[in-house]
């Protein structure tokens, strides 16, 4: 039996990601398309019944960003799937292989194996462009990058490329680009909605309405006005600034923290004060909204200690990335009431498992990852058009170019 298991292990290791990762390197750095018909692979969430008869719903796999006809008319191949995490993906493949072993005789062994791969895996080897989204993230690991020998461009249809191993992409000479600004409005509007929903204590009132109840006190005892509150954004890039603009008419005191200070004229226009020291800013805030990318510096930035420094009864909205927060610290602070309400659409990991504590913490306004994927917030065609023509993208769209990560990711 030990010999059978040894044989099995050899087959596994021959099939496994390490063998693939050790394949000879030879990909050269590139920033633009090498020409010719390309294989484009897109990974999007399934639209199902909601896709039927709704051609404007282009973010789903069925409508595939609405670019199939355009791509195919130019001689490119476009493969689209929602199947990104088959049981045999990435670094975990060995534990997930399905085996059946049959003893043919005492001296010879026939080994049958079933290798169940995600649809994405089947197309990685010869794909030139991989389009992914943060909403249904295909995790582009180092081992996947090593297998994708023809890959030139990793294009994020949205903002936030933390589902890509950026260091591995840089080392492999891949370009990683986003459709910068494509959903700024969608996310800022959603954040404003979540701030209001939590400050006004809307959700229990809605639940009462649906459940046939009527208990004004059950809502009113913790409902407040937004006017007069101190609201801060941590990160004041495209979304953070637009949120400040949208908040201005509400008569709040507006603060922001960022690694870079906004130009004085714009600061004045936004009516927001810069706070260089995050920890000095947080105790002043009634509402804090996260608006920075997930990077090595922001991962786990809001841990137990930092949350403890925030004002008791603070409301937090995080549509940036779940892993910026310490998951359990948030759940614990919601349980004690130190955080009076937590809302957002980003989790770690995604999709969030059924037992993710943020599903069950009190006063949460959580949803699946939806804020940046409205019907109005899309746009990939222009980036691909430039890629086919061998043109550069707008500078702000690059996350990895010529082996280097964009400033805020370094
Ligand atoms: P942006 O690049 O315009 O702005 C990011 C800002 O964060 C910049 O001003 C940058 O200086 C600041 N920043 C970066 N690292 C920082 C640090 N360590 N400390 C303080 N500030 C830091 O990006 P954006 O378009 O405003 O998007 C922000 C993030 O929102 C994205 O990276 C993405 O993770 C998230 N997002 C989520 C959705 C969604 O659907 N939930 C959609 C779009 C974007």
Boltz pocket constraint, residues with backbone or C-beta under 6 A from the ligand:
constraints:
  - pocket:
      binder: B
      contacts: [[A, 158], [A, 159], [A, 160], [A, 161], [A, 181], [A, 183], [A, 184], [A, 187], [A, 234], [A, 235], [A, 236], [A, 237], [A, 238], [A, 239], [A, 240], [A, 257], [A, 258], [A, 259], [A, 260], [A, 290], [A, 291], [A, 292], [A, 293], [A, 294], [A, 295], [A, 297], [A, 298], [A, 319], [A, 320], [A, 321], [A, 345], [A, 346], [A, 369], [A, 370], [A, 371], [A, 372], [A, 373], [A, 408]]
      max_distance: 6.0
